[in-house]
């Protein structure tokens, strides 16, 4: 029995020694590395990287991947308002390309609400897939903003009302009805020079957008009879539907004005009485 007790004591001592050895750190063991801290700056950098990756995927035609990366960039709301609007814009493009019009519409609306200066370029605006959706959202928001501002109701004249209605149709992409209303406004007689130019300019846009290029060019030329200094804004001038037509119309109008000035100068010189000769001294 004494032998059994001695044997058990030896086994217990060996077990305790083994456990102690396991708990003692070895010279080769290294302290565990601290987990990296997640800061606002690191999240912002990740959001910007997701935005850049989303744009890269969009350009590569991977629209599903672009949607995933762009949505990820917006998760924490740490992008600037301009960056958020850009992400929303490309989300809208991706959704429209995928046939998800309501999602496309929602993203355009969010872009406007986040960044009031949001706007598509002339080339983007003219895109056949998302251009009409973008213009419809913009028109709807403008109407909502105007309705929220209580103004005294001042009835417009018939011509001015037709111009206003024509612009609503134009902004919503309904170019044929817009053309009819703008032509009617001009025929009815707009009072201000500014309204006349606006009606003719947007009428020309409608004509070019419906492939009526000779009529579009003629309408641009007419504007110079009302405002000889007329010009399009850089964004308007760069629109692919009328950039060449407008340039040709502008050159034609400017040549006609120079020819007219030269003719008037010749007629004036003919009608002026000859100057008397100064007598010379003998």
C-alpha positions as CSV (number, residue, x, y, z in Angstrom):
1,X,0.0,0.0,0.0
2,X,2.9,2.3,0.8
3,X,4.2,1.6,-2.6
4,X,0.9,2.6,-4.2
5,X,0.8,5.9,-2.3
6,X,4.4,6.7,-3.3
7,X,3.6,5.9,-6.9
8,X,0.5,8.1,-6.9
9,X,2.6,11.0,-5.3
10,X,5.1,10.7,-8.0
11,X,2.5,10.8,-10.8
12,X,0.7,13.9,-9.2
13,X,4.1,15.7,-8.9
14,X,4.8,15.0,-12.6
15,X,1.4,16.3,-13.7
16,X,1.8,19.5,-11.6
17,X,5.3,20.0,-13.1
18,X,3.9,19.5,-16.7
19,X,1.1,22.0,-16.1
20,X,3.6,24.6,-14.7
21,X,5.8,24.2,-17.8
22,X,2.8,24.8,-20.1
23,X,2.0,28.0,-18.3
24,X,5.5,29.4,-18.4
25,X,6.2,31.6,-21.4
26,X,9.0,30.5,-23.7
27,X,11.6,32.8,-25.0
28,X,10.3,32.3,-28.6
29,X,6.7,33.3,-27.8
30,X,5.7,36.8,-29.0
31,X,3.0,39.1,-27.5
32,X,-0.3,39.1,-29.5
33,X,-0.6,42.1,-31.9
34,X,-3.2,44.7,-31.0
35,X,-6.2,44.8,-33.5
36,X,-6.0,47.9,-35.7
37,X,-8.4,50.6,-34.4
38,X,-11.2,51.7,-36.8
39,X,-11.2,55.5,-36.9
40,X,-13.4,58.0,-38.9
41,X,-10.4,58.7,-41.1
42,X,-9.9,55.1,-42.0
43,X,-13.6,54.7,-42.8
44,X,-13.5,57.7,-45.0
45,X,-10.5,56.4,-46.8
46,X,-12.3,53.1,-47.3
47,X,-15.4,54.9,-48.6
48,X,-13.3,56.9,-51.1
49,X,-11.6,53.6,-52.2
50,X,-15.0,52.0,-52.7
51,X,-16.2,55.0,-54.7
52,X,-13.1,54.8,-57.0
53,X,-13.5,51.1,-57.4
54,X,-17.2,51.5,-58.2
55,X,-16.4,54.0,-61.0
56,X,-13.7,51.7,-62.3
57,X,-16.2,48.7,-62.4
58,X,-18.8,51.0,-64.1
59,X,-16.3,51.9,-66.8
60,X,-15.5,48.3,-67.3
61,X,-19.2,47.4,-67.8
62,X,-19.6,45.5,-64.5
63,X,-22.7,47.3,-63.4
64,X,-23.7,44.8,-60.7
65,X,-20.2,45.1,-59.2
66,X,-20.4,48.9,-59.5
67,X,-23.7,49.0,-57.6
68,X,-22.2,46.9,-54.8
69,X,-19.1,49.0,-54.5
70,X,-20.9,52.4,-54.8
71,X,-23.5,51.4,-52.2
72,X,-20.6,50.4,-49.9
73,X,-19.0,53.8,-50.3
74,X,-22.2,55.4,-49.0
75,X,-22.6,53.2,-46.0
76,X,-21.1,55.4,-43.3
77,X,-22.0,58.8,-44.8
78,X,-18.4,60.0,-44.7
79,X,-18.0,61.1,-48.3
80,X,-18.3,64.8,-49.1
81,X,-21.7,65.9,-50.5
82,X,-20.2,66.2,-54.0
83,X,-18.7,62.7,-53.7
84,X,-22.0,61.3,-52.5
85,X,-23.9,62.9,-55.4
86,X,-21.3,61.4,-57.8
87,X,-21.8,58.0,-56.3
88,X,-25.6,58.4,-56.6
89,X,-25.3,59.5,-60.2
90,X,-23.4,56.4,-61.3
91,X,-25.8,54.2,-59.2
92,X,-28.6,55.8,-61.2
93,X,-26.8,55.1,-64.5
94,X,-26.2,51.5,-63.5
95,X,-29.9,51.0,-62.4
96,X,-31.2,52.6,-65.6
97,X,-28.9,50.4,-67.8
98,X,-30.3,47.4,-65.9
99,X,-33.9,48.4,-66.5
100,X,-34.6,49.4,-62.9
101,X,-36.1,52.8,-63.7
102,X,-37.6,53.4,-60.2
103,X,-34.3,52.8,-58.5
104,X,-32.6,55.0,-61.1
105,X,-35.2,57.7,-60.4
106,X,-34.7,57.4,-56.6
107,X,-30.9,57.8,-56.9
108,X,-31.2,60.9,-59.1
109,X,-33.5,62.4,-56.5
110,X,-31.2,61.7,-53.7
111,X,-28.3,63.3,-55.6
112,X,-30.3,66.5,-56.0
113,X,-31.3,66.5,-52.3
114,X,-27.8,65.9,-51.1
115,X,-26.1,68.3,-53.5
116,X,-28.3,71.1,-54.8
117,X,-25.8,72.0,-57.5
118,X,-26.0,68.5,-58.9
119,X,-26.4,68.4,-62.7
120,X,-25.5,66.1,-65.6
121,X,-23.1,67.2,-68.3
122,X,-24.7,68.0,-71.7
123,X,-23.5,64.6,-73.1
124,X,-24.9,62.8,-70.1
125,X,-28.2,64.7,-70.2
126,X,-28.6,63.6,-73.9
127,X,-28.2,59.9,-73.1
128,X,-31.3,58.0,-74.4
129,X,-31.6,55.6,-71.5
130,X,-31.3,57.8,-68.4
131,X,-31.7,61.3,-69.9
132,X,-35.5,61.3,-69.9
133,X,-35.6,59.9,-66.3
134,X,-33.1,62.6,-65.1
135,X,-35.1,65.5,-66.7
136,X,-38.3,64.2,-65.3
137,X,-36.9,64.0,-61.8
138,X,-35.4,67.5,-62.2
139,X,-38.8,68.9,-63.4
140,X,-40.7,67.3,-60.6
141,X,-38.3,68.7,-58.0
142,X,-38.5,72.2,-59.5
143,X,-42.3,72.0,-59.4
144,X,-42.2,70.9,-55.7
145,X,-39.8,73.7,-54.7
146,X,-42.0,76.3,-56.5
147,X,-45.1,74.9,-54.9
148,X,-43.5,75.1,-51.4
149,X,-42.7,78.8,-51.9
150,X,-46.0,80.7,-51.5
151,X,-46.1,83.5,-54.1
152,X,-48.9,85.8,-55.0
153,X,-50.6,84.4,-58.1
154,X,-49.9,86.7,-61.0
155,X,-51.7,85.4,-64.1
156,X,-49.4,85.1,-67.1
157,X,-50.3,86.4,-70.6
158,X,-51.3,83.8,-73.1
159,X,-47.9,83.8,-74.9
160,X,-46.0,83.7,-71.6
161,X,-48.1,80.8,-70.3
162,X,-47.5,78.9,-73.6
163,X,-43.8,79.5,-73.1
164,X,-43.9,78.2,-69.5
165,X,-45.9,75.1,-70.5
166,X,-43.5,74.5,-73.4
167,X,-40.5,74.6,-71.1
168,X,-42.1,72.0,-68.8
169,X,-42.7,69.7,-71.8
170,X,-39.1,70.3,-73.0
171,X,-37.6,69.5,-69.6
172,X,-39.6,66.3,-69.4
173,X,-38.3,65.2,-72.8
174,X,-41.6,65.7,-74.7
175,X,-40.0,67.6,-77.6
176,X,-42.9,67.4,-80.2
177,X,-45.5,69.0,-77.8
178,X,-42.8,71.4,-76.6
179,X,-42.2,72.5,-80.2
180,X,-46.0,73.2,-80.7
181,X,-46.2,75.3,-77.5
182,X,-43.0,77.3,-78.2
183,X,-44.1,78.1,-81.8
184,X,-47.5,79.2,-80.4
185,X,-45.8,81.4,-77.8
186,X,-43.8,83.2,-80.5
187,X,-46.8,83.5,-82.8
188,X,-48.9,84.9,-80.0
189,X,-46.2,87.5,-79.2
190,X,-43.9,87.4,-76.3
191,X,-43.4,90.8,-74.7
192,X,-39.8,90.6,-73.4
193,X,-36.7,90.1,-75.5
194,X,-35.5,87.6,-73.0
195,X,-38.6,85.4,-73.4
196,X,-38.4,85.6,-77.2
197,X,-34.8,84.4,-77.2
198,X,-35.6,81.7,-74.7
199,X,-38.5,80.4,-76.8
200,X,-36.5,80.5,-80.0
201,X,-33.4,78.8,-78.4
202,X,-35.4,75.9,-77.0
203,X,-37.5,75.6,-80.1
204,X,-34.2,75.2,-82.0
205,X,-33.2,72.5,-79.5
206,X,-36.5,70.6,-80.0
207,X,-36.0,70.7,-83.8
208,X,-32.4,69.4,-83.6
209,X,-33.4,66.7,-81.1
210,X,-36.1,65.5,-83.5
211,X,-33.5,65.5,-86.4
212,X,-35.0,68.6,-88.2
213,X,-31.6,70.1,-88.7
214,X,-32.4,72.7,-91.5
215,X,-35.3,74.1,-89.4
216,X,-33.1,74.0,-86.3
217,X,-30.4,76.0,-88.0
218,X,-32.9,78.5,-89.4
219,X,-34.3,79.0,-85.9
220,X,-30.9,79.7,-84.4
221,X,-30.2,82.3,-87.2
222,X,-33.5,84.1,-86.3
223,X,-32.3,84.6,-82.7
224,X,-29.6,87.1,-84.0
225,X,-32.3,89.4,-85.4
226,X,-33.6,89.8,-81.8
227,X,-30.2,89.6,-80.0
228,X,-27.1,90.1,-82.1
229,X,-24.9,89.2,-79.1
230,X,-26.6,85.9,-78.5
231,X,-24.5,82.8,-77.7
232,X,-25.0,79.4,-76.0
233,X,-23.5,78.6,-72.7
234,X,-20.4,76.2,-72.9
235,X,-22.6,73.3,-71.7
236,X,-25.3,74.0,-74.2
237,X,-22.9,74.6,-77.1
238,X,-21.3,71.2,-76.5
239,X,-24.5,69.2,-76.8
240,X,-23.9,66.5,-79.5
241,X,-27.4,67.0,-81.1
242,X,-26.8,70.6,-82.1
243,X,-23.2,71.6,-81.6
244,X,-22.4,71.6,-85.4
245,X,-25.7,73.1,-86.4
246,X,-25.4,76.0,-84.0
247,X,-21.8,76.7,-85.0
248,X,-22.9,76.9,-88.7
249,X,-25.9,79.1,-87.8
250,X,-23.8,81.4,-85.7
251,X,-21.2,81.8,-88.6
252,X,-24.1,82.5,-91.0
253,X,-25.7,85.1,-88.8
254,X,-22.4,86.9,-88.1
255,X,-21.6,87.0,-91.8
256,X,-25.1,88.4,-92.6
257,X,-24.6,91.1,-89.9
258,X,-21.2,92.1,-91.3
259,X,-22.6,92.2,-94.9
260,X,-25.5,94.4,-93.7
261,X,-23.1,96.8,-91.9
262,X,-20.9,97.0,-94.9
263,X,-23.9,97.7,-97.2
264,X,-25.2,100.4,-94.8
265,X,-21.7,102.0,-94.7
266,X,-21.6,102.1,-98.6
267,X,-25.1,103.6,-98.8
268,X,-24.2,106.2,-96.2
269,X,-21.1,107.2,-98.1
270,X,-23.0,107.6,-101.3
271,X,-25.7,109.8,-99.8
272,X,-23.3,112.1,-98.0
273,X,-22.7,115.4,-99.8
274,X,-19.2,115.9,-101.2
275,X,-16.9,118.0,-99.1
276,X,-16.0,121.4,-100.6
277,X,-12.4,121.7,-101.8
278,X,-10.2,124.0,-99.7
279,X,-8.9,126.8,-101.9
280,X,-5.1,127.0,-102.2
281,X,-3.2,130.3,-101.7
282,X,-2.0,132.0,-104.9
